[in-house]
Amino acid sequence: MKVKRTLQDVEKKITDFFLDNGRMPTYSEMAEIIGVRSKSVVHFWVAKLLDAGILQKDAKGFLSLTRNPRALKLAGEVCAGLPTSAEQEIRDIVSFDEYLVRNPEKSFLLSVTGDSMIDAGIREKDLVIVESNKEPKNGDIVLAQVDGDWTIKYFHKQGDMVVLEAANAKYSTIVPRADLRIAGVITAVVRKYYR
C-alpha cells in the first residue's frame, strides 16, 4: 500500500529528529524517518523542502532548517526592581544559539565545577560558552591552562605579567610559575533553575 506524504509531514519528521538529536538527519536517516527505501526519493523531498524555504544549504552543501525550532518568542520586558505592569506582546523570535553565540565555529560549551567564580555569577553545574579566538582584555573571564591545570578566572595583564583572579574571597590570585595558555574568553553563562 502506497503511503501519501505531504510536505508538512516530511518537515515535521525532520524537525522532530532535529529536536530529539540536536542535529540534522543524514540522507540515510531521512529515508528511515520518512519511511522510504530509495535515496532518490529523499533527494526529491529535500529539493521540495529547499524550494519551499524550509531547508537551506550552506556553501559546503550541508542542510539546515531555515527556522530554528528551538527558538523562543520574546514576549516583552519585565522590571526586576519595583513591580510594574508587564505587558506581554510577542515582539520577536529569539534563538538562544544566535543570541548567546556570536562565533559558532570558534565557540564551545563547558560545564563548571567549583565555586571560585561565584561572585561573578558563575556557579557549579552552570554551562559557560567559550569563544576560542577572542583576544582577552583586562577584566574578561577566561579559560586558561596554568602550569598544566585548567581554570576559569578574571584576566589581568600588568605590564608583561598576567595574573588570574577568582571571584571568591576564599581563593588567592594565581600567578603562573612556568606556563600559561589562554584558550578563550567566557562570553555567556547558562543556568537551569530546575533540573
CNS distance restraints for C-alpha pairs under 8 A (distance, minus, plus):
assign (resid   5 and name CA) (resid   9 and name CA) 6.21 0.50 0.50
assign (resid   5 and name CA) (resid  10 and name CA) 7.05 0.50 0.50
assign (resid   6 and name CA) (resid  10 and name CA) 6.47 0.50 0.50
assign (resid   7 and name CA) (resid  11 and name CA) 6.06 0.50 0.50
assign (resid   7 and name CA) (resid  45 and name CA) 7.67 0.50 0.50
assign (resid   7 and name CA) (resid  48 and name CA) 7.57 0.50 0.50
assign (resid   7 and name CA) (resid  49 and name CA) 7.24 0.50 0.50
assign (resid   8 and name CA) (resid  12 and name CA) 6.01 0.50 0.50
assign (resid   9 and name CA) (resid  13 and name CA) 6.30 0.50 0.50
assign (resid  10 and name CA) (resid  14 and name CA) 6.27 0.50 0.50
assign (resid  10 and name CA) (resid  34 and name CA) 6.28 0.50 0.50
assign (resid  10 and name CA) (resid  45 and name CA) 7.59 0.50 0.50
assign (resid  11 and name CA) (resid  15 and name CA) 5.99 0.50 0.50
assign (resid  11 and name CA) (resid  49 and name CA) 7.48 0.50 0.50
assign (resid  11 and name CA) (resid  54 and name CA) 7.53 0.50 0.50
assign (resid  12 and name CA) (resid  16 and name CA) 5.92 0.50 0.50
assign (resid  13 and name CA) (resid  17 and name CA) 6.21 0.50 0.50
assign (resid  13 and name CA) (resid  33 and name CA) 6.51 0.50 0.50
assign (resid  13 and name CA) (resid  34 and name CA) 6.84 0.50 0.50
assign (resid  14 and name CA) (resid  18 and name CA) 6.24 0.50 0.50
assign (resid  14 and name CA) (resid  24 and name CA) 7.37 0.50 0.50
assign (resid  14 and name CA) (resid  25 and name CA) 7.10 0.50 0.50
assign (resid  14 and name CA) (resid  30 and name CA) 7.24 0.50 0.50
assign (resid  14 and name CA) (resid  33 and name CA) 7.61 0.50 0.50
assign (resid  15 and name CA) (resid  19 and name CA) 6.20 0.50 0.50
assign (resid  15 and name CA) (resid  65 and name CA) 7.87 0.50 0.50
assign (resid  15 and name CA) (resid  69 and name CA) 7.08 0.50 0.50
assign (resid  16 and name CA) (resid  20 and name CA) 6.13 0.50 0.50
assign (resid  17 and name CA) (resid  21 and name CA) 5.94 0.50 0.50
assign (resid  17 and name CA) (resid  22 and name CA) 7.83 0.50 0.50
assign (resid  17 and name CA) (resid  23 and name CA) 7.67 0.50 0.50
assign (resid  17 and name CA) (resid  24 and name CA) 7.13 0.50 0.50
assign (resid  17 and name CA) (resid  25 and name CA) 6.80 0.50 0.50
assign (resid  18 and name CA) (resid  22 and name CA) 5.06 0.50 0.50
assign (resid  18 and name CA) (resid  23 and name CA) 5.00 0.50 0.50
assign (resid  18 and name CA) (resid  24 and name CA) 5.33 0.50 0.50
assign (resid  18 and name CA) (resid  25 and name CA) 7.13 0.50 0.50
assign (resid  19 and name CA) (resid  23 and name CA) 7.68 0.50 0.50
assign (resid  19 and name CA) (resid  69 and name CA) 7.35 0.50 0.50
assign (resid  19 and name CA) (resid  70 and name CA) 7.41 0.50 0.50
assign (resid  24 and name CA) (resid  63 and name CA) 7.18 0.50 0.50
assign (resid  24 and name CA) (resid  64 and name CA) 6.53 0.50 0.50
assign (resid  25 and name CA) (resid  29 and name CA) 5.44 0.50 0.50
assign (resid  25 and name CA) (resid  30 and name CA) 5.85 0.50 0.50
assign (resid  26 and name CA) (resid  30 and name CA) 6.09 0.50 0.50
assign (resid  27 and name CA) (resid  31 and name CA) 6.28 0.50 0.50
assign (resid  27 and name CA) (resid  39 and name CA) 6.98 0.50 0.50
assign (resid  27 and name CA) (resid  42 and name CA) 6.76 0.50 0.50
assign (resid  28 and name CA) (resid  32 and name CA) 6.53 0.50 0.50
assign (resid  28 and name CA) (resid  39 and name CA) 7.24 0.50 0.50
assign (resid  29 and name CA) (resid  33 and name CA) 6.19 0.50 0.50
assign (resid  30 and name CA) (resid  34 and name CA) 5.79 0.50 0.50
assign (resid  30 and name CA) (resid  42 and name CA) 6.70 0.50 0.50
assign (resid  31 and name CA) (resid  35 and name CA) 5.79 0.50 0.50
assign (resid  31 and name CA) (resid  36 and name CA) 5.03 0.50 0.50
assign (resid  31 and name CA) (resid  37 and name CA) 6.10 0.50 0.50
assign (resid  31 and name CA) (resid  38 and name CA) 7.00 0.50 0.50
assign (resid  31 and name CA) (resid  39 and name CA) 6.57 0.50 0.50
assign (resid  31 and name CA) (resid  41 and name CA) 7.91 0.50 0.50
assign (resid  31 and name CA) (resid  42 and name CA) 5.92 0.50 0.50
assign (resid  32 and name CA) (resid  36 and name CA) 6.33 0.50 0.50
assign (resid  32 and name CA) (resid  37 and name CA) 7.49 0.50 0.50
assign (resid  36 and name CA) (resid  41 and name CA) 7.06 0.50 0.50
assign (resid  36 and name CA) (resid  42 and name CA) 7.58 0.50 0.50
assign (resid  37 and name CA) (resid  41 and name CA) 7.87 0.50 0.50
assign (resid  38 and name CA) (resid  42 and name CA) 6.83 0.50 0.50
assign (resid  39 and name CA) (resid  43 and name CA) 6.19 0.50 0.50
assign (resid  40 and name CA) (resid  44 and name CA) 6.20 0.50 0.50
assign (resid  41 and name CA) (resid  45 and name CA) 6.40 0.50 0.50
assign (resid  42 and name CA) (resid  46 and name CA) 6.11 0.50 0.50
assign (resid  43 and name CA) (resid  47 and name CA) 6.07 0.50 0.50
assign (resid  44 and name CA) (resid  48 and name CA) 6.38 0.50 0.50
assign (resid  45 and name CA) (resid  49 and name CA) 6.14 0.50 0.50
assign (resid  46 and name CA) (resid  50 and name CA) 6.08 0.50 0.50
assign (resid  46 and name CA) (resid  55 and name CA) 7.61 0.50 0.50
assign (resid  47 and name CA) (resid  51 and name CA) 6.11 0.50 0.50
assign (resid  48 and name CA) (resid  52 and name CA) 6.15 0.50 0.50
assign (resid  49 and name CA) (resid  53 and name CA) 6.24 0.50 0.50
assign (resid  49 and name CA) (resid  54 and name CA) 5.18 0.50 0.50
assign (resid  49 and name CA) (resid  55 and name CA) 5.45 0.50 0.50
assign (resid  50 and name CA) (resid  54 and name CA) 5.96 0.50 0.50
assign (resid  50 and name CA) (resid  55 and name CA) 4.78 0.50 0.50
assign (resid  50 and name CA) (resid  56 and name CA) 5.79 0.50 0.50
assign (resid  50 and name CA) (resid  57 and name CA) 7.96 0.50 0.50
assign (resid  53 and name CA) (resid  66 and name CA) 6.78 0.50 0.50
assign (resid  54 and name CA) (resid  65 and name CA) 6.02 0.50 0.50
assign (resid  54 and name CA) (resid  66 and name CA) 5.49 0.50 0.50
assign (resid  54 and name CA) (resid  67 and name CA) 7.35 0.50 0.50
assign (resid  55 and name CA) (resid  63 and name CA) 6.53 0.50 0.50
assign (resid  55 and name CA) (resid  64 and name CA) 5.63 0.50 0.50
assign (resid  55 and name CA) (resid  65 and name CA) 4.60 0.50 0.50
assign (resid  55 and name CA) (resid  66 and name CA) 5.30 0.50 0.50
assign (resid  56 and name CA) (resid  63 and name CA) 5.64 0.50 0.50
assign (resid  56 and name CA) (resid  64 and name CA) 5.47 0.50 0.50
assign (resid  56 and name CA) (resid  65 and name CA) 6.25 0.50 0.50
assign (resid  56 and name CA) (resid  66 and name CA) 5.91 0.50 0.50
assign (resid  57 and name CA) (resid  61 and name CA) 5.26 0.50 0.50
assign (resid  57 and name CA) (resid  62 and name CA) 5.34 0.50 0.50
assign (resid  57 and name CA) (resid  63 and name CA) 4.61 0.50 0.50
assign (resid  57 and name CA) (resid  64 and name CA) 6.43 0.50 0.50
assign (resid  58 and name CA) (resid  62 and name CA) 5.46 0.50 0.50
assign (resid  58 and name CA) (resid  63 and name CA) 6.71 0.50 0.50
assign (resid  58 and name CA) (resid  64 and name CA) 7.96 0.50 0.50
assign (resid  67 and name CA) (resid  71 and name CA) 7.97 0.50 0.50
assign (resid  68 and name CA) (resid  95 and name CA) 6.80 0.50 0.50
assign (resid  70 and name CA) (resid  95 and name CA) 6.61 0.50 0.50
assign (resid  71 and name CA) (resid  93 and name CA) 6.29 0.50 0.50
assign (resid  71 and name CA) (resid  94 and name CA) 5.26 0.50 0.50
assign (resid  71 and name CA) (resid  95 and name CA) 4.01 0.50 0.50
assign (resid  71 and name CA) (resid  96 and name CA) 6.65 0.50 0.50
assign (resid  72 and name CA) (resid  93 and name CA) 5.64 0.50 0.50
assign (resid  72 and name CA) (resid  94 and name CA) 5.24 0.50 0.50
assign (resid  72 and name CA) (resid  95 and name CA) 6.21 0.50 0.50
assign (resid  72 and name CA) (resid  96 and name CA) 7.93 0.50 0.50
assign (resid  73 and name CA) (resid  90 and name CA) 6.37 0.50 0.50
assign (resid  73 and name CA) (resid  91 and name CA) 7.43 0.50 0.50
assign (resid  73 and name CA) (resid  92 and name CA) 5.93 0.50 0.50
assign (resid  73 and name CA) (resid  93 and name CA) 4.44 0.50 0.50
assign (resid  73 and name CA) (resid  94 and name CA) 6.00 0.50 0.50
assign (resid  74 and name CA) (resid  90 and name CA) 5.85 0.50 0.50
assign (resid  74 and name CA) (resid  91 and name CA) 5.61 0.50 0.50
assign (resid  74 and name CA) (resid  92 and name CA) 5.11 0.50 0.50
assign (resid  74 and name CA) (resid  93 and name CA) 5.62 0.50 0.50
assign (resid  74 and name CA) (resid  94 and name CA) 6.21 0.50 0.50
assign (resid  75 and name CA) (resid  88 and name CA) 5.32 0.50 0.50
assign (resid  75 and name CA) (resid  89 and name CA) 5.14 0.50 0.50
assign (resid  75 and name CA) (resid  90 and name CA) 4.46 0.50 0.50
assign (resid  75 and name CA) (resid  91 and name CA) 5.84 0.50 0.50
assign (resid  75 and name CA) (resid  92 and name CA) 7.44 0.50 0.50
assign (resid  76 and name CA) (resid  86 and name CA) 7.66 0.50 0.50
assign (resid  76 and name CA) (resid  87 and name CA) 6.49 0.50 0.50
assign (resid  76 and name CA) (resid  88 and name CA) 5.55 0.50 0.50
assign (resid  76 and name CA) (resid  89 and name CA) 5.93 0.50 0.50
assign (resid  76 and name CA) (resid  90 and name CA) 6.68 0.50 0.50
assign (resid  76 and name CA) (resid  91 and name CA) 6.32 0.50 0.50
assign (resid  77 and name CA) (resid  86 and name CA) 6.59 0.50 0.50
assign (resid  77 and name CA) (resid  87 and name CA) 7.23 0.50 0.50
assign (resid  77 and name CA) (resid  88 and name CA) 7.80 0.50 0.50
assign (resid  78 and name CA) (resid  84 and name CA) 7.64 0.50 0.50
assign (resid  78 and name CA) (resid  85 and name CA) 7.91 0.50 0.50
assign (resid  78 and name CA) (resid  86 and name CA) 5.33 0.50 0.50
assign (resid  78 and name CA) (resid  87 and name CA) 7.86 0.50 0.50
assign (resid  79 and name CA) (resid  83 and name CA) 6.56 0.50 0.50
assign (resid  79 and name CA) (resid  84 and name CA) 6.52 0.50 0.50
assign (resid  79 and name CA) (resid  86 and name CA) 7.57 0.50 0.50
assign (resid  94 and name CA) (resid  98 and name CA) 7.67 0.50 0.50
assign (resid  94 and name CA) (resid  99 and name CA) 6.93 0.50 0.50
assign (resid  95 and name CA) (resid  99 and name CA) 6.06 0.50 0.50
assign (resid  96 and name CA) (resid 100 and name CA) 5.67 0.50 0.50
assign (resid  96 and name CA) (resid 101 and name CA) 7.80 0.50 0.50
assign (resid  97 and name CA) (resid 101 and name CA) 5.59 0.50 0.50
assign (resid  98 and name CA) (resid 102 and name CA) 6.63 0.50 0.50
assign (resid 100 and name CA) (resid 129 and name CA) 7.99 0.50 0.50
assign (resid 100 and name CA) (resid 187 and name CA) 7.71 0.50 0.50
assign (resid 100 and name CA) (resid 188 and name CA) 6.40 0.50 0.50
assign (resid 101 and name CA) (resid 107 and name CA) 7.17 0.50 0.50
assign (resid 101 and name CA) (resid 129 and name CA) 7.57 0.50 0.50
assign (resid 101 and name CA) (resid 187 and name CA) 7.88 0.50 0.50
assign (resid 103 and name CA) (resid 107 and name CA) 6.16 0.50 0.50
assign (resid 103 and name CA) (resid 131 and name CA) 7.15 0.50 0.50
assign (resid 104 and name CA) (resid 108 and name CA) 7.64 0.50 0.50
assign (resid 106 and name CA) (resid 131 and name CA) 5.66 0.50 0.50
assign (resid 106 and name CA) (resid 132 and name CA) 5.43 0.50 0.50
assign (resid 106 and name CA) (resid 133 and name CA) 6.31 0.50 0.50
assign (resid 107 and name CA) (resid 129 and name CA) 6.64 0.50 0.50
assign (resid 107 and name CA) (resid 130 and name CA) 5.39 0.50 0.50
assign (resid 107 and name CA) (resid 131 and name CA) 4.37 0.50 0.50
assign (resid 107 and name CA) (resid 132 and name CA) 6.00 0.50 0.50
assign (resid 108 and name CA) (resid 129 and name CA) 5.73 0.50 0.50
assign (resid 108 and name CA) (resid 130 and name CA) 5.43 0.50 0.50
assign (resid 108 and name CA) (resid 131 and name CA) 6.81 0.50 0.50
assign (resid 109 and name CA) (resid 127 and name CA) 6.36 0.50 0.50
assign (resid 109 and name CA) (resid 128 and name CA) 5.64 0.50 0.50
assign (resid 109 and name CA) (resid 129 and name CA) 4.72 0.50 0.50
assign (resid 109 and name CA) (resid 130 and name CA) 6.21 0.50 0.50
assign (resid 110 and name CA) (resid 127 and name CA) 5.55 0.50 0.50
assign (resid 110 and name CA) (resid 128 and name CA) 5.41 0.50 0.50
assign (resid 110 and name CA) (resid 129 and name CA) 6.65 0.50 0.50
assign (resid 110 and name CA) (resid 130 and name CA) 7.53 0.50 0.50
assign (resid 111 and name CA) (resid 124 and name CA) 7.92 0.50 0.50
assign (resid 111 and name CA) (resid 125 and name CA) 5.76 0.50 0.50
assign (resid 111 and name CA) (resid 126 and name CA) 5.89 0.50 0.50
assign (resid 111 and name CA) (resid 127 and name CA) 4.58 0.50 0.50
assign (resid 111 and name CA) (resid 128 and name CA) 6.49 0.50 0.50
assign (resid 112 and name CA) (resid 122 and name CA) 7.86 0.50 0.50
assign (resid 112 and name CA) (resid 123 and name CA) 6.91 0.50 0.50
assign (resid 112 and name CA) (resid 124 and name CA) 5.14 0.50 0.50
assign (resid 112 and name CA) (resid 125 and name CA) 5.07 0.50 0.50
assign (resid 112 and name CA) (resid 126 and name CA) 5.47 0.50 0.50
assign (resid 112 and name CA) (resid 127 and name CA) 6.09 0.50 0.50
assign (resid 112 and name CA) (resid 128 and name CA) 7.14 0.50 0.50
assign (resid 113 and name CA) (resid 123 and name CA) 7.64 0.50 0.50
assign (resid 113 and name CA) (resid 124 and name CA) 4.72 0.50 0.50
assign (resid 113 and name CA) (resid 125 and name CA) 6.09 0.50 0.50
assign (resid 114 and name CA) (resid 123 and name CA) 7.32 0.50 0.50
assign (resid 114 and name CA) (resid 124 and name CA) 5.40 0.50 0.50
assign (resid 115 and name CA) (resid 122 and name CA) 7.70 0.50 0.50
assign (resid 115 and name CA) (resid 123 and name CA) 5.97 0.50 0.50
assign (resid 115 and name CA) (resid 124 and name CA) 6.12 0.50 0.50
assign (resid 115 and name CA) (resid 168 and name CA) 7.36 0.50 0.50
assign (resid 116 and name CA) (resid 153 and name CA) 7.89 0.50 0.50
assign (resid 116 and name CA) (resid 166 and name CA) 5.39 0.50 0.50
assign (resid 116 and name CA) (resid 167 and name CA) 5.76 0.50 0.50
assign (resid 116 and name CA) (resid 168 and name CA) 5.20 0.50 0.50
assign (resid 116 and name CA) (resid 170 and name CA) 7.72 0.50 0.50
assign (resid 116 and name CA) (resid 171 and name CA) 6.57 0.50 0.50
assign (resid 117 and name CA) (resid 121 and name CA) 6.83 0.50 0.50
assign (resid 117 and name CA) (resid 122 and name CA) 5.37 0.50 0.50
assign (resid 117 and name CA) (resid 123 and name CA) 6.85 0.50 0.50
assign (resid 117 and name CA) (resid 152 and name CA) 7.65 0.50 0.50
assign (resid 117 and name CA) (resid 153 and name CA) 6.89 0.50 0.50
assign (resid 117 and name CA) (resid 166 and name CA) 5.68 0.50 0.50
assign (resid 117 and name CA) (resid 167 and name CA) 4.33 0.50 0.50
assign (resid 117 and name CA) (resid 168 and name CA) 5.95 0.50 0.50
assign (resid 118 and name CA) (resid 122 and name CA) 4.92 0.50 0.50
assign (resid 118 and name CA) (resid 123 and name CA) 5.26 0.50 0.50
assign (resid 118 and name CA) (resid 167 and name CA) 6.03 0.50 0.50
assign (resid 118 and name CA) (resid 168 and name CA) 6.20 0.50 0.50
assign (resid 119 and name CA) (resid 167 and name CA) 4.94 0.50 0.50
assign (resid 119 and name CA) (resid 168 and name CA) 5.80 0.50 0.50
assign (resid 120 and name CA) (resid 167 and name CA) 5.69 0.50 0.50
assign (resid 122 and name CA) (resid 126 and name CA) 6.57 0.50 0.50
assign (resid 122 and name CA) (resid 189 and name CA) 6.90 0.50 0.50
assign (resid 125 and name CA) (resid 191 and name CA) 7.79 0.50 0.50
assign (resid 126 and name CA) (resid 189 and name CA) 6.71 0.50 0.50
assign (resid 126 and name CA) (resid 190 and name CA) 5.82 0.50 0.50
assign (resid 126 and name CA) (resid 191 and name CA) 5.01 0.50 0.50
assign (resid 126 and name CA) (resid 192 and name CA) 7.57 0.50 0.50
assign (resid 127 and name CA) (resid 189 and name CA) 5.74 0.50 0.50
assign (resid 127 and name CA) (resid 190 and name CA) 5.03 0.50 0.50
assign (resid 127 and name CA) (resid 191 and name CA) 6.52 0.50 0.50
assign (resid 128 and name CA) (resid 186 and name CA) 6.42 0.50 0.50
assign (resid 128 and name CA) (resid 187 and name CA) 7.47 0.50 0.50
assign (resid 128 and name CA) (resid 188 and name CA) 5.74 0.50 0.50
assign (resid 128 and name CA) (resid 189 and name CA) 4.51 0.50 0.50
assign (resid 128 and name CA) (resid 190 and name CA) 6.22 0.50 0.50
assign (resid 129 and name CA) (resid 186 and name CA) 5.65 0.50 0.50
assign (resid 129 and name CA) (resid 187 and name CA) 5.67 0.50 0.50
assign (resid 129 and name CA) (resid 188 and name CA) 5.21 0.50 0.50
assign (resid 129 and name CA) (resid 189 and name CA) 6.38 0.50 0.50
assign (resid 130 and name CA) (resid 143 and name CA) 7.35 0.50 0.50
assign (resid 130 and name CA) (resid 184 and name CA) 5.70 0.50 0.50
assign (resid 130 and name CA) (resid 185 and name CA) 5.43 0.50 0.50
assign (resid 130 and name CA) (resid 186 and name CA) 4.52 0.50 0.50
assign (resid 130 and name CA) (resid 187 and name CA) 5.97 0.50 0.50
assign (resid 130 and name CA) (resid 188 and name CA) 7.62 0.50 0.50
assign (resid 131 and name CA) (resid 184 and name CA) 5.21 0.50 0.50
assign (resid 131 and name CA) (resid 185 and name CA) 5.37 0.50 0.50
assign (resid 131 and name CA) (resid 186 and name CA) 6.44 0.50 0.50
assign (resid 131 and name CA) (resid 187 and name CA) 6.64 0.50 0.50
assign (resid 132 and name CA) (resid 183 and name CA) 5.75 0.50 0.50
assign (resid 132 and name CA) (resid 184 and name CA) 3.98 0.50 0.50
assign (resid 132 and name CA) (resid 185 and name CA) 6.54 0.50 0.50
assign (resid 133 and name CA) (resid 184 and name CA) 6.35 0.50 0.50
assign (resid 134 and name CA) (resid 184 and name CA) 6.14 0.50 0.50
assign (resid 134 and name CA) (resid 185 and name CA) 6.10 0.50 0.50
assign (resid 135 and name CA) (resid 184 and name CA) 7.61 0.50 0.50
assign (resid 135 and name CA) (resid 185 and name CA) 7.46 0.50 0.50
assign (resid 136 and name CA) (resid 140 and name CA) 6.06 0.50 0.50
assign (resid 136 and name CA) (resid 142 and name CA) 7.15 0.50 0.50
assign (resid 136 and name CA) (resid 155 and name CA) 7.16 0.50 0.50
assign (resid 136 and name CA) (resid 184 and name CA) 7.54 0.50 0.50
assign (resid 136 and name CA) (resid 185 and name CA) 6.21 0.50 0.50
assign (resid 137 and name CA) (resid 155 and name CA) 7.06 0.50 0.50
assign (resid 137 and name CA) (resid 156 and name CA) 7.52 0.50 0.50
assign (resid 138 and name CA) (resid 154 and name CA) 7.82 0.50 0.50
assign (resid 138 and name CA) (resid 155 and name CA) 5.53 0.50 0.50
assign (resid 138 and name CA) (resid 156 and name CA) 4.68 0.50 0.50
assign (resid 138 and name CA) (resid 157 and name CA) 6.27 0.50 0.50
assign (resid 139 and name CA) (resid 154 and name CA) 5.67 0.50 0.50
assign (resid 139 and name CA) (resid 155 and name CA) 5.51 0.50 0.50
assign (resid 139 and name CA) (resid 156 and name CA) 6.15 0.50 0.50
assign (resid 140 and name CA) (resid 154 and name CA) 5.61 0.50 0.50
assign (resid 140 and name CA) (resid 155 and name CA) 5.49 0.50 0.50
assign (resid 140 and name CA) (resid 156 and name CA) 7.96 0.50 0.50
assign (resid 140 and name CA) (resid 185 and name CA) 6.77 0.50 0.50
assign (resid 140 and name CA) (resid 186 and name CA) 7.50 0.50 0.50
assign (resid 141 and name CA) (resid 152 and name CA) 6.58 0.50 0.50
assign (resid 141 and name CA) (resid 153 and name CA) 5.34 0.50 0.50
assign (resid 141 and name CA) (resid 154 and name CA) 4.34 0.50 0.50
assign (resid 141 and name CA) (resid 155 and name CA) 5.91 0.50 0.50
assign (resid 141 and name CA) (resid 185 and name CA) 5.94 0.50 0.50
assign (resid 141 and name CA) (resid 186 and name CA) 5.49 0.50 0.50
assign (resid 142 and name CA) (resid 152 and name CA) 5.40 0.50 0.50
assign (resid 142 and name CA) (resid 153 and name CA) 5.67 0.50 0.50
assign (resid 142 and name CA) (resid 154 and name CA) 6.22 0.50 0.50
assign (resid 142 and name CA) (resid 155 and name CA) 6.22 0.50 0.50
assign (resid 142 and name CA) (resid 182 and name CA) 6.83 0.50 0.50
assign (resid 142 and name CA) (resid 183 and name CA) 7.45 0.50 0.50
assign (resid 142 and name CA) (resid 184 and name CA) 5.73 0.50 0.50
assign (resid 142 and name CA) (resid 185 and name CA) 4.33 0.50 0.50
assign (resid 142 and name CA) (resid 186 and name CA) 5.52 0.50 0.50
assign (resid 143 and name CA) (resid 150 and name CA) 7.18 0.50 0.50
assign (resid 143 and name CA) (resid 151 and name CA) 5.86 0.50 0.50
assign (resid 143 and name CA) (resid 152 and name CA) 4.56 0.50 0.50
assign (resid 143 and name CA) (resid 153 and name CA) 6.94 0.50 0.50
assign (resid 143 and name CA) (resid 182 and name CA) 6.07 0.50 0.50
assign (resid 143 and name CA) (resid 183 and name CA) 5.47 0.50 0.50
assign (resid 143 and name CA) (resid 184 and name CA) 5.34 0.50 0.50
assign (resid 143 and name CA) (resid 185 and name CA) 6.11 0.50 0.50
assign (resid 143 and name CA) (resid 186 and name CA) 6.88 0.50 0.50
assign (resid 144 and name CA) (resid 150 and name CA) 5.68 0.50 0.50
assign (resid 144 and name CA) (resid 151 and name CA) 5.51 0.50 0.50
assign (resid 144 and name CA) (resid 152 and name CA) 6.15 0.50 0.50
assign (resid 144 and name CA) (resid 153 and name CA) 7.68 0.50 0.50
assign (resid 144 and name CA) (resid 180 and name CA) 6.93 0.50 0.50
assign (resid 144 and name CA) (resid 181 and name CA) 5.56 0.50 0.50
assign (resid 144 and name CA) (resid 182 and name CA) 4.42 0.50 0.50
assign (resid 144 and name CA) (resid 183 and name CA) 5.55 0.50 0.50
assign (resid 144 and name CA) (resid 184 and name CA) 7.31 0.50 0.50
assign (resid 145 and name CA) (resid 149 and name CA) 5.25 0.50 0.50
assign (resid 145 and name CA) (resid 150 and name CA) 4.36 0.50 0.50
assign (resid 145 and name CA) (resid 151 and name CA) 6.41 0.50 0.50
assign (resid 145 and name CA) (resid 179 and name CA) 7.78 0.50 0.50
assign (resid 145 and name CA) (resid 180 and name CA) 5.71 0.50 0.50
assign (resid 145 and name CA) (resid 181 and name CA) 5.04 0.50 0.50
assign (resid 145 and name CA) (resid 182 and name CA) 6.46 0.50 0.50
assign (resid 145 and name CA) (resid 183 and name CA) 7.31 0.50 0.50
assign (resid 146 and name CA) (resid 150 and name CA) 6.29 0.50 0.50
assign (resid 146 and name CA) (resid 151 and name CA) 7.51 0.50 0.50
assign (resid 146 and name CA) (resid 176 and name CA) 5.88 0.50 0.50
assign (resid 146 and name CA) (resid 179 and name CA) 5.84 0.50 0.50
assign (resid 146 and name CA) (resid 180 and name CA) 4.72 0.50 0.50
assign (resid 146 and name CA) (resid 181 and name CA) 6.62 0.50 0.50
assign (resid 147 and name CA) (resid 176 and name CA) 6.39 0.50 0.50
assign (resid 147 and name CA) (resid 177 and name CA) 6.68 0.50 0.50
assign (resid 147 and name CA) (resid 178 and name CA) 5.99 0.50 0.50
assign (resid 147 and name CA) (resid 179 and name CA) 4.78 0.50 0.50
assign (resid 147 and name CA) (resid 180 and name CA) 6.29 0.50 0.50
assign (resid 148 and name CA) (resid 179 and name CA) 7.37 0.50 0.50
assign (resid 153 and name CA) (resid 164 and name CA) 5.54 0.50 0.50
assign (resid 153 and name CA) (resid 165 and name CA) 5.44 0.50 0.50
assign (resid 153 and name CA) (resid 166 and name CA) 5.29 0.50 0.50
assign (resid 153 and name CA) (resid 167 and name CA) 7.44 0.50 0.50
assign (resid 154 and name CA) (resid 164 and name CA) 5.42 0.50 0.50
assign (resid 154 and name CA) (resid 165 and name CA) 4.94 0.50 0.50
assign (resid 154 and name CA) (resid 166 and name CA) 6.30 0.50 0.50
assign (resid 154 and name CA) (resid 167 and name CA) 7.56 0.50 0.50
assign (resid 155 and name CA) (resid 162 and name CA) 7.18 0.50 0.50
assign (resid 155 and name CA) (resid 163 and name CA) 6.42 0.50 0.50
assign (resid 155 and name CA) (resid 164 and name CA) 5.11 0.50 0.50
assign (resid 155 and name CA) (resid 165 and name CA) 6.78 0.50 0.50
assign (resid 156 and name CA) (resid 162 and name CA) 5.68 0.50 0.50
assign (resid 156 and name CA) (resid 163 and name CA) 5.33 0.50 0.50
assign (resid 156 and name CA) (resid 164 and name CA) 6.22 0.50 0.50
assign (resid 156 and name CA) (resid 165 and name CA) 7.67 0.50 0.50
assign (resid 157 and name CA) (resid 161 and name CA) 5.73 0.50 0.50
assign (resid 157 and name CA) (resid 162 and name CA) 4.32 0.50 0.50
assign (resid 157 and name CA) (resid 163 and name CA) 6.31 0.50 0.50
assign (resid 158 and name CA) (resid 162 and name CA) 6.08 0.50 0.50
assign (resid 158 and name CA) (resid 163 and name CA) 7.61 0.50 0.50
assign (resid 162 and name CA) (resid 175 and name CA) 6.96 0.50 0.50
assign (resid 162 and name CA) (resid 176 and name CA) 7.71 0.50 0.50
assign (resid 163 and name CA) (resid 173 and name CA) 6.80 0.50 0.50
assign (resid 163 and name CA) (resid 174 and name CA) 5.75 0.50 0.50
assign (resid 163 and name CA) (resid 175 and name CA) 4.99 0.50 0.50
assign (resid 163 and name CA) (resid 176 and name CA) 7.25 0.50 0.50
assign (resid 164 and name CA) (resid 173 and name CA) 5.84 0.50 0.50
assign (resid 164 and name CA) (resid 174 and name CA) 5.00 0.50 0.50
assign (resid 164 and name CA) (resid 175 and name CA) 6.59 0.50 0.50
assign (resid 165 and name CA) (resid 172 and name CA) 7.14 0.50 0.50
assign (resid 165 and name CA) (resid 173 and name CA) 4.72 0.50 0.50
assign (resid 165 and name CA) (resid 174 and name CA) 6.29 0.50 0.50
assign (resid 166 and name CA) (resid 171 and name CA) 6.09 0.50 0.50
assign (resid 166 and name CA) (resid 172 and name CA) 6.98 0.50 0.50
assign (resid 166 and name CA) (resid 173 and name CA) 6.56 0.50 0.50
assign (resid 167 and name CA) (resid 171 and name CA) 7.97 0.50 0.50
assign (resid 176 and name CA) (resid 180 and name CA) 6.12 0.50 0.50
